[in-house]
């Protein structure tokens, strides 16, 4: 992305931001609350503009395709760049099977044999098949929180995106469920480009290849604005940050 500037109405939420996301790597975005990291994440698949009066300026490219080209359908962008949200989303009126199949049906797949195969593959990819293969007709709400989050991941990977965005996917989960999600992300990295927003710095250090640090800039008589202060290999960010603000955040002096 180049010179990305998200707005809420007239207010610019984050300073113009340049970043690259490398194929088959996990990029973590960290920083204190209100620094704009989730806003930037939502701009990567045009979910930001779904918020009333929200918009974004700049360029975001998937390969050579500018996703903000006015000729591009946002719904197609979101199929290529999937998203898993903070809270597990189990569609209340749908079974476990239909939670996964819904996106496939919207994409025009109606053959039962193909749906069965794609649903099973997605559940296997999400490390959930062995736990639910005999419960597919039950509501997704019958699953635990961690299982529901893996069901959300299965629904996302079922439509075969190129990129998967994760917005605080473990914030509502217990440590064991969090570990399962982290192990799953490391497996998914082999096939997908992954971007994750997390408040958990230890999680970023454990699973990401690169880390971007966002902070809040506060100036007198100005509305606070988020900004990217540093981005680089995760080992370098955590062991030898180049920006003093990164060091202060990682040490707990600010945040």
Buried (B, 14 or more C-beta within 10 A) or exposed (E): BEEBBBBBEEEBBBBBBEBEBEEEBBBBBBBBEBBBBBBBBBBBBBBBBEEEEBBBEBBBEBEEEBBBEEEBEEEEBBBBBBBBBBBBBBBEEBBBBBBBBBBBEEEEBEEEEEBEEBBBBBBBBBBBBEBBEEBBEEBBBEBEBBBBBBBBBBBBBBBBBBBBBBBBBBBBBEEEBBBBBBEBBBEBBEEBBBBBBBBBBEBBBBBBBBBBBBBBBEEEEEEBBBBBBBBBEBEEBBEEBEBEBBBBBBEEEBB
